[in-house]
Amino acid sequence: MFGETRIFGGVSKGAYRKYAGNIRRSHTKFDKNTGQLHKKHTSPLYNIHTAVIGIRYYMERRSFFMIKSEILFLKQEDVIEAGLFDTELVMRSAEETLIKWAKGEIVNTTKVGIHLGENHPQFWVAMPAYVGGDHPIAGFKWAAESHENKQHPEWNLPVGIDITILSDATTALPVCILDAGLITAFRTAASGTLGAKYLAKKTAKTATLCGAGIVGRFFIRCILHSLPNIKHLEVFDLDQKKCQALVDEFKDIGTDVEIVAVPDIGASVRQADIFFGATTTKVPYLKADWCKDDATIIHMGPCEAPPEFLKSCHTMIVDNWEVGHLSESKYLT
Ligand SMILES: NC(=O)c1ccc[n+]([C@@H]2O[C@H](COP(=O)([O-])OP(=O)(O)OC[C@H]3O[C@@H](n4cnc5c(N)ncnc54)[C@H](O)[C@@H]3O)[C@@H](O)[C@H]2O)c1
């Protein structure tokens, strides 16, 4: 798991040999008349001279550029082993991060992305951040999505493919490169659930979750953990089989929350005090007249609701307006 890296062009033995070899080669002579290369006589002094230049070159490069750093590489299974499925830990981390953000301890600059156009099913976005406090760290997530993955179940790949690179906040050395797919999904659900915990009415008892994908699965965990007043949770997905399978996963966990797969999203939203949207839809489906007047809408996919709907809400709250504003595409980013 620990890899060792030489960065900024440290000189390998091979490079040194090549360098020394070049010096030797420069002491051959080309005979124009015969077209042959003649080795010049190499005196012991010449050999010492070559060695001194080589060693000096090697030492200089070493003192200026040789930085030995250890980078921790965490694959998905390592991330899980480190405690990813600990809902309490994830909820606490998500909450602490929002508190740090409110205290101004986090620098979260604008995303930079590669979008290849409307009809292109892939995109890549760099999301840099500095997190201060007791254990400061800087890094960025390279968040990518390929909707083509859905068309090829045989690839067995999710839509969202993410990695994170973390750098030491003091030395700026890279410290960790880790798989960020599941972290992203869990964090998304955790922060949406925190939104519901602090912003929804305290008497909220019923909820609807639209989207039975990876984020949806983590949403159920977070809702069960942090919203004890929710006693009835309806789950909808265009893929009804997948939806039922997700609900079935939570059958035997010993909760008093009734979790059911439902066939009609409109009817479900009408009864919901809190709505959680975590779909990959490209066409907004949520209608304002489905929602109770005092419902809380947790909007995690980019286009669960049309822009007019979002603008008509009594209050709209985002964690970071610069990053999560209604972008040129008119949807939440
Ligand atoms: N806000 C954030 O910070 C954040 C972070 C990560 C992912 N996301 C978004 O969350 C969404 C879900 O991601 P995921 O990884 O769970 O995807 P996923 O592919 O695992 O699941 C998406 C589910 O949505 C369903 N779906 C699509 N259109 C639907 C519709 N109109 N009605 C009902 N169900 C529909 C699909 O059938 C699928 O089961 C994505 O849009 C992703 O971009 C947001």
PDBQT file of the ligand as one rigid body, heavy atoms in Angstrom, charges set to zero:
ROOT
HETATM    1  N1  LIG A 401     -24.602  16.800  -5.047  1.00  0.00    +0.000 N 
HETATM    2  C1  LIG A 401     -23.511  16.095  -4.908  1.00  0.00    +0.000 C 
HETATM    3  O1  LIG A 401     -22.584  16.439  -4.142  1.00  0.00    +0.000 OA
HETATM    4  C2  LIG A 401     -23.375  14.815  -5.659  1.00  0.00    +0.000 A 
HETATM    5  C3  LIG A 401     -22.271  13.995  -5.463  1.00  0.00    +0.000 A 
HETATM    6  C4  LIG A 401     -22.226  12.792  -6.122  1.00  0.00    +0.000 A 
HETATM    7  C5  LIG A 401     -23.227  12.443  -6.977  1.00  0.00    +0.000 A 
HETATM    8  N2  LIG A 401     -24.260  13.284  -7.178  1.00  0.00    +0.000 N 
HETATM    9  C6  LIG A 401     -25.351  12.944  -8.092  1.00  0.00    +0.000 C 
HETATM   10  O2  LIG A 401     -26.210  11.998  -7.481  1.00  0.00    +0.000 OA
HETATM   11  C7  LIG A 401     -26.905  11.325  -8.521  1.00  0.00    +0.000 C 
HETATM   12  C8  LIG A 401     -26.990   9.851  -8.201  1.00  0.00    +0.000 C 
HETATM   13  O3  LIG A 401     -25.694   9.277  -8.292  1.00  0.00    +0.000 OA
HETATM   14  P1  LIG A 401     -25.482   7.700  -8.124  1.00  0.00    +0.000 P 
HETATM   15  O4  LIG A 401     -24.017   7.502  -8.062  1.00  0.00    +0.000 OA
HETATM   16  O5  LIG A 401     -26.338   7.183  -7.022  1.00  0.00    +0.000 OA
HETATM   17  O6  LIG A 401     -26.042   7.165  -9.522  1.00  0.00    +0.000 OA
HETATM   18  P2  LIG A 401     -26.599   5.684  -9.837  1.00  0.00    +0.000 P 
HETATM   19  O7  LIG A 401     -26.454   5.514 -11.303  1.00  0.00    +0.000 OA
HETATM   20  O8  LIG A 401     -25.984   4.677  -8.931  1.00  0.00    +0.000 OA
HETATM   21  O9  LIG A 401     -28.152   5.772  -9.471  1.00  0.00    +0.000 OA
HETATM   22  C9  LIG A 401     -29.030   6.658 -10.105  1.00  0.00    +0.000 C 
HETATM   23  C10 LIG A 401     -30.408   6.055 -10.074  1.00  0.00    +0.000 C 
HETATM   24  O10 LIG A 401     -31.324   7.052 -10.576  1.00  0.00    +0.000 OA
HETATM   25  C11 LIG A 401     -32.343   6.335 -11.293  1.00  0.00    +0.000 C 
HETATM   26  N3  LIG A 401     -33.057   7.295 -12.130  1.00  0.00    +0.000 N 
HETATM   27  C12 LIG A 401     -32.600   7.949 -13.212  1.00  0.00    +0.000 A 
HETATM   28  N4  LIG A 401     -33.550   8.793 -13.675  1.00  0.00    +0.000 NA
HETATM   29  C13 LIG A 401     -34.609   8.664 -12.850  1.00  0.00    +0.000 A 
HETATM   30  C14 LIG A 401     -35.892   9.282 -12.789  1.00  0.00    +0.000 A 
HETATM   31  N5  LIG A 401     -36.288  10.209 -13.677  1.00  0.00    +0.000 N 
HETATM   32  N6  LIG A 401     -36.744   8.909 -11.813  1.00  0.00    +0.000 NA
HETATM   33  C15 LIG A 401     -36.375   7.964 -10.909  1.00  0.00    +0.000 A 
HETATM   34  N7  LIG A 401     -35.180   7.351 -10.910  1.00  0.00    +0.000 NA
HETATM   35  C16 LIG A 401     -34.298   7.696 -11.868  1.00  0.00    +0.000 A 
HETATM   36  C17 LIG A 401     -31.575   5.260 -12.041  1.00  0.00    +0.000 C 
HETATM   37  O11 LIG A 401     -32.443   4.219 -12.451  1.00  0.00    +0.000 OA
HETATM   38  C18 LIG A 401     -30.567   4.826 -10.983  1.00  0.00    +0.000 C 
HETATM   39  O12 LIG A 401     -31.032   3.743 -10.224  1.00  0.00    +0.000 OA
HETATM   40  C19 LIG A 401     -26.166  11.645  -9.810  1.00  0.00    +0.000 C 
HETATM   41  O13 LIG A 401     -26.924  12.571 -10.567  1.00  0.00    +0.000 OA
HETATM   42  C20 LIG A 401     -24.888  12.295  -9.362  1.00  0.00    +0.000 C 
HETATM   43  O14 LIG A 401     -24.426  13.248 -10.284  1.00  0.00    +0.000 OA
HETATM   44  C21 LIG A 401     -24.370  14.432  -6.536  1.00  0.00    +0.000 A 
ENDROOT
TORSDOF 0
